[in-house]
Amino acid sequence: MFSWFYSIAKDERRITIPTLLSLLRFFLVPFIFMAIMLGNWNTAFWLFLTASITDGLDGFIARRFNQQTFLGACLDPIVDKFLLLACVISIVFSKYSLFFVPVWFLFLILIKEVIILGGAIYLYFYRKTLTVAPTRLSKFTGFLQVVFFVFIFFLNFLNWPSAWVCLFLFWLIVVMNIIILGQYFVIGFKMARFFER
């Protein structure tokens, strides 16, 4: 079942410090989810901040100390997706949030991630190639989403900032996710056409 994993060069499967940081972020996800669901916004904020710091650190360490591996490159975005979905799901269904996030926002995020993941799986298993590299637009949107979640935490336990700030970020993130989905459609189509030649 996991023969594809062992087909990757051993050096690319080694456990590095960035990989350990990604794993730490992964283990924080359920605690962040529960803190939001229980309305413990202070705890949720500090756990989310820790997870966000590890996200920045693992990339910096990997580049600075030449610890980039295929395993780490795959694990990092997967953990990021889990963290994003955990935050969105918990905020959508939390009874304690002062800022209402509609269920359709969750479906938008899910549809985008499933399409991108499906495209990546297709390119890897059928075209035997996969470049794990988010676009600049995707990175910027990821940053906006972090700011959005932090502001929701602040709004709920500090009553700051004003709800309109969160509303503005919400709609900006909606638009950006739609644009990114189109961007990845174009990238995936071009890659598929290239390998059909």
Kinemage of the C-alpha trace (Angstrom):
@kinemage 1
@onewidth
@group {chain A} dominant
@subgroup {mainchain}
@vectorlist {calphas} color= white
{ca met a 1} P 0.000 0.000 0.000
{ca phe a 2} L 2.813 2.414 0.866
{ca ser a 3} L 5.279 1.079 -1.704
{ca trp a 4} L 5.275 4.507 -3.378
{ca phe a 5} L 6.745 5.949 -0.153
{ca tyr a 6} L 9.654 3.493 -0.153
{ca ser a 7} L 10.313 4.225 -3.811
{ca ile a 8} L 11.417 7.709 -2.729
{ca ala a 9} L 15.155 8.011 -2.089
{ca lys a 10} L 16.034 7.317 1.544
{ca asp a 11} L 17.676 10.720 1.913
{ca glu a 12} L 14.395 12.361 0.879
{ca arg a 13} L 12.530 10.403 3.584
{ca arg a 14} L 14.778 11.384 6.498
{ca ile a 15} L 13.273 13.070 9.559
{ca thr a 16} L 14.659 16.594 9.886
{ca ile a 17} L 14.014 19.439 12.332
{ca pro a 18} L 11.553 21.101 9.878
{ca thr a 19} L 9.696 17.780 9.609
{ca leu a 20} L 9.497 17.534 13.412
{ca leu a 21} L 8.125 21.090 13.541
{ca ser a 22} L 5.449 20.122 10.998
{ca leu a 23} L 4.557 17.101 13.141
{ca leu a 24} L 4.321 19.342 16.225
{ca arg a 25} L 1.931 21.604 14.319
{ca phe a 26} L -0.118 18.553 13.363
{ca phe a 27} L -0.434 17.448 17.009
{ca leu a 28} L -1.595 20.950 18.001
{ca val a 29} L -4.523 20.845 15.543
{ca pro a 30} L -7.014 18.857 17.713
{ca phe a 31} L -6.254 21.028 20.751
{ca ile a 32} L -6.903 24.205 18.742
{ca phe a 33} L -10.128 22.675 17.425
{ca met a 34} L -11.370 21.784 20.918
{ca ala a 35} L -10.386 25.162 22.390
{ca ile a 36} L -12.455 26.971 19.737
{ca met a 37} L -15.428 24.615 20.095
{ca leu a 38} L -15.420 25.171 23.883
{ca gly a 39} L -15.071 28.937 23.513
{ca asn a 40} L -11.637 29.020 25.151
{ca trp a 41} L -10.380 31.729 22.816
{ca asn a 42} L -7.316 32.685 24.848
{ca thr a 43} L -5.955 29.129 24.708
{ca ala a 44} L -6.950 28.805 21.051
{ca phe a 45} L -5.011 31.957 20.211
{ca trp a 46} L -1.770 30.873 21.890
{ca leu a 47} L -1.937 27.387 20.411
{ca phe a 48} L -2.674 28.821 16.965
{ca leu a 49} L 0.172 31.327 17.336
{ca thr a 50} L 2.550 28.479 18.257
{ca ala a 51} L 1.401 26.500 15.219
{ca ser a 52} L 1.873 29.542 12.966
{ca ile a 53} L 5.390 30.135 14.308
{ca thr a 54} L 6.372 26.517 13.607
{ca asp a 55} L 5.013 26.959 10.079
{ca gly a 56} L 7.368 29.870 9.481
{ca leu a 57} L 10.290 28.232 11.266
{ca asp a 58} L 10.227 24.930 9.404
{ca gly a 59} L 10.505 26.644 6.019
{ca phe a 60} L 13.286 28.963 7.216
{ca ile a 61} L 15.325 26.134 8.773
{ca ala a 62} L 14.839 23.895 5.745
{ca arg a 63} L 16.196 26.574 3.395
{ca arg a 64} L 18.871 28.007 5.699
{ca phe a 65} L 20.399 24.676 6.741
{ca asn a 66} L 19.711 22.712 3.565
{ca gln a 67} L 17.220 20.350 5.223
{ca gln a 68} L 14.680 20.369 2.399
{ca thr a 69} L 13.261 16.908 1.681
{ca phe a 70} L 10.425 15.494 -0.394
{ca leu a 71} L 8.812 14.167 2.790
{ca gly a 72} L 8.949 17.599 4.432
{ca ala a 73} L 7.712 19.354 1.285
{ca cys a 74} L 4.658 17.048 1.203
{ca leu a 75} L 4.009 17.020 4.946
{ca asp a 76} L 4.093 20.806 5.422
{ca pro a 77} L 1.154 21.721 3.130
{ca ile a 78} L -0.869 18.707 4.323
{ca val a 79} L -0.546 19.842 7.951
{ca asp a 80} L -1.408 23.392 6.897
{ca lys a 81} L -4.609 22.094 5.284
{ca phe a 82} L -5.549 20.214 8.461
{ca leu a 83} L -4.961 23.337 10.548
{ca leu a 84} L -6.966 25.523 8.155
{ca leu a 85} L -9.900 23.110 8.015
{ca ala a 86} L -9.876 22.595 11.794
{ca cys a 87} L -10.082 26.355 12.343
{ca val a 88} L -12.805 26.899 9.735
{ca ile a 89} L -14.939 23.943 10.873
{ca ser a 90} L -14.693 24.857 14.554
{ca ile a 91} L -15.451 28.558 13.974
{ca val a 92} L -18.399 27.719 11.699
{ca phe a 93} L -19.960 25.384 14.273
{ca ser a 94} L -18.821 27.031 17.526
{ca lys a 95} L -21.648 28.352 19.692
{ca tyr a 96} L -19.325 30.881 21.297
{ca ser a 97} L -18.043 32.931 18.354
{ca leu a 98} L -19.059 36.586 18.120
{ca phe a 99} L -18.334 36.518 14.378
{ca phe a 100} L -20.619 34.430 12.187
{ca val a 101} L -18.917 32.364 9.470
{ca pro a 102} L -21.434 30.701 7.092
{ca val a 103} L -21.293 27.001 6.250
{ca trp a 104} L -20.837 27.749 2.537
{ca phe a 105} L -17.416 29.225 3.356
{ca leu a 106} L -16.393 25.819 4.674
{ca phe a 107} L -17.630 24.175 1.458
{ca leu a 108} L -15.675 26.710 -0.621
{ca ile a 109} L -12.461 25.844 1.240
{ca leu a 110} L -13.185 22.104 1.019
{ca ile a 111} L -13.922 22.207 -2.720
{ca lys a 112} L -10.751 24.179 -3.404
{ca glu a 113} L -8.563 21.825 -1.360
{ca val a 114} L -10.124 18.659 -2.826
{ca ile a 115} L -9.650 19.894 -6.402
{ca ile a 116} L -6.034 20.913 -5.764
{ca leu a 117} L -5.299 17.634 -3.958
{ca gly a 118} L -6.985 15.621 -6.720
{ca gly a 119} L -4.931 17.391 -9.355
{ca ala a 120} L -1.730 16.792 -7.431
{ca ile a 121} L -2.522 13.086 -7.008
{ca tyr a 122} L -3.284 12.773 -10.720
{ca leu a 123} L -0.016 14.420 -11.728
{ca tyr a 124} L 1.990 12.270 -9.330
{ca phe a 125} L 0.486 8.849 -10.002
{ca tyr a 126} L -0.312 9.204 -13.708
{ca arg a 127} L 2.360 11.612 -14.887
{ca lys a 128} L 5.051 10.547 -12.394
{ca thr a 129} L 5.842 14.135 -11.503
{ca leu a 130} L 4.836 16.568 -8.793
{ca thr a 131} L 6.277 19.912 -7.763
{ca val a 132} L 5.202 20.853 -4.247
{ca ala a 133} L 5.420 24.634 -4.372
{ca pro a 134} L 2.592 27.048 -3.481
{ca thr a 135} L 2.172 30.137 -5.618
{ca arg a 136} L 2.830 33.609 -4.227
{ca leu a 137} L -0.885 34.311 -4.353
{ca ser a 138} L -1.538 31.166 -2.325
{ca lys a 139} L 1.080 32.181 0.254
{ca phe a 140} L -0.446 35.652 0.538
{ca thr a 141} L -3.917 34.177 1.013
{ca gly a 142} L -2.518 31.839 3.667
{ca phe a 143} L -1.141 34.885 5.481
{ca leu a 144} L -4.531 36.634 5.235
{ca gln a 145} L -6.218 33.566 6.690
{ca val a 146} L -3.816 33.561 9.657
{ca val a 147} L -4.576 37.244 10.294
{ca phe a 148} L -8.318 36.529 9.938
{ca phe a 149} L -8.222 33.755 12.556
{ca val a 150} L -6.094 35.826 14.933
{ca phe a 151} L -8.567 38.723 14.663
{ca ile a 152} L -11.475 36.366 15.372
{ca phe a 153} L -9.651 35.156 18.504
{ca phe a 154} L -9.040 38.770 19.550
{ca leu a 155} L -12.652 39.733 18.813
{ca asn a 156} L -13.902 36.933 21.049
{ca phe a 157} L -11.667 37.418 24.084
{ca leu a 158} L -10.636 41.089 23.789
{ca asn a 159} L -13.674 42.453 21.911
{ca trp a 160} L -11.200 43.894 19.369
{ca pro a 161} L -11.006 44.690 16.472
{ca ser a 162} L -14.407 45.810 15.213
{ca ala a 163} L -16.420 43.078 13.509
{ca trp a 164} L -16.278 44.968 10.199
{ca val a 165} L -12.511 44.298 10.027
{ca cys a 166} L -13.176 40.568 10.246
{ca leu a 167} L -15.987 40.944 7.691
{ca phe a 168} L -13.658 42.716 5.256
{ca leu a 169} L -10.992 39.999 5.669
{ca phe a 170} L -13.640 37.317 5.278
{ca trp a 171} L -14.806 38.566 1.874
{ca leu a 172} L -11.238 39.257 0.747
{ca ile a 173} L -10.314 35.645 1.579
{ca val a 174} L -13.403 34.385 -0.293
{ca val a 175} L -12.377 36.281 -3.439
{ca met a 176} L -8.724 35.229 -3.118
{ca asn a 177} L -9.643 31.544 -2.752
{ca ile a 178} L -11.774 31.689 -5.901
{ca ile a 179} L -8.893 33.339 -7.794
{ca ile a 180} L -6.425 30.744 -6.482
{ca leu a 181} L -8.706 27.922 -7.567
{ca gly a 182} L -8.709 29.343 -11.089
{ca gln a 183} L -4.946 29.816 -10.945
{ca tyr a 184} L -4.339 26.187 -10.015
{ca phe a 185} L -6.747 25.056 -12.728
{ca val a 186} L -4.588 26.883 -15.279
{ca ile a 187} L -1.342 25.516 -13.795
{ca gly a 188} L -2.670 21.955 -13.690
{ca phe a 189} L -4.036 22.172 -17.240
{ca lys a 190} L -0.706 23.452 -18.560
{ca met a 191} L 1.217 20.689 -16.766
{ca ala a 192} L -1.152 17.990 -18.047
{ca arg a 193} L -0.888 19.337 -21.622
{ca phe a 194} L 2.916 19.485 -21.344
{ca phe a 195} L 3.217 15.842 -20.349
{ca glu a 196} L 0.839 14.728 -23.085
{ca arg a 197} L 3.269 15.909 -25.740
